[in-house]
């Protein structure tokens, strides 16, 4: 965590960082600005985005009983992408103003558009989940929504102006620095509520590990819980994607890492474990993305996949070996 | 004898859906009673509606007509929570989770009795251990569930049902994937549970040869025939088995 404040593409001496953090006077204004307005908010966003995506991934993997489920599988991030693409298209090609020239209004607009797109998909999913009884049907609908939103996004991009496409590509790369200081408290509050709510789902999630029929026989209202899980996972994904872009991999990888580190299926342990692992992975990726010496910062999406993919492969191989060895 | 399960003019099947206006009924009205401590096997050719009947009794799908009475209580007036303390199931769903131990699976039987945070009392843990002892799987307690053979997994799920402490246990084709010795030991275990703990057990099976030797009563089901119940020897003697399976049968 400390390293996240110390390191950045602008080199600041550790001594100066401590002065800025702990002393109130005699501080160089430029460095203070970088640390308080840039690095600290980025650190906080990374913490909460990492934790939120990890929990969303865990909830969906258990619900669908599928280790490949992740927050993008329900089409929520695709919905967010479509929202952003639509906004860029409308403002750029139709209204003639490139959103990227509008500064903070542009950033806020992007977030709101992404949120709107994600919420539309979420509402649609909730409606579908009350209609279909089979969980796999729901999964297929989610994947189809993702394709649909992806195709529409592609069409919009085809007709969009070059600057807007570039803005879209940059948004799609993911960033932890998309939340301004005044929006930060809301972001933190909303994600915290989601994370706390997830703990109350630990028992139903444990029951769902046995499958729908056993869960129901143990007294669980599975259709109600299914909707609750989708709502919660979708809500976390929607908020995080709106501010940080569609961040890949954390939601998929972290639950696997947590399960394998703690060797348990108990969600009372897995939820906090995923939160902790998600935070560590997000901070580590944030650090790698902004190593001194790299111009600007690397796209978070590339970094999460670069680090996450080999990690998951290693974890799976280790799990496989321990399986074959135990009698 | 006390009645544990009573099916009263029960009709099973599927409610109207989409274009189809009429419900699809899979059976004649079923009229049957199971007494406490009895072991009953449901059998019949494929497509007779055995699984549908079990799913209906377990509350996973609604009855078209008639009522199901478990331990004197109408099923459709019970909450899921109340149901979970009356009836436990061993169904054919596969459990493939990576880190569930045998103890974990059996312990889920206590979930209807413990709170949100899943802290088990000493008594709860004792019940889990007793259930594992009774089914002969206590030595596997710390093993991973998915590392066990099909027969052992089936016993773990029966232990789960025991830990749930329900008077009625329903098993849908519990012997389907088992080899001969495992089938035999499973049926003997179920019989023992009926005798020693006064559990009422209802199972479905295609292994006619085996079940006629172990169960108290047989239920026969076939397409276009009403469900009939009786002692296995009776049903063999009066040629009912021949009629329901369409092939000659003798012991």
Interface residues (C-beta under 8 A of the other chain):
Chain A: X65 X200 X202 X203 X206 X207 X209 X210 X211 X212 X213 X214 X216 X217 X218 X219 X220 X221 X259 X263 X264 X265 X266 X268 X319 X323 X326
Chain B: X58 X59 X60 X79 X80 X81 X83 X84 X87 X88 X89 X91 X93 X94 X95 X96 X97 X98 X99 X100 X104 X105 X108 X109 X111 X112 X116 X117 X118 X144 X147 X164
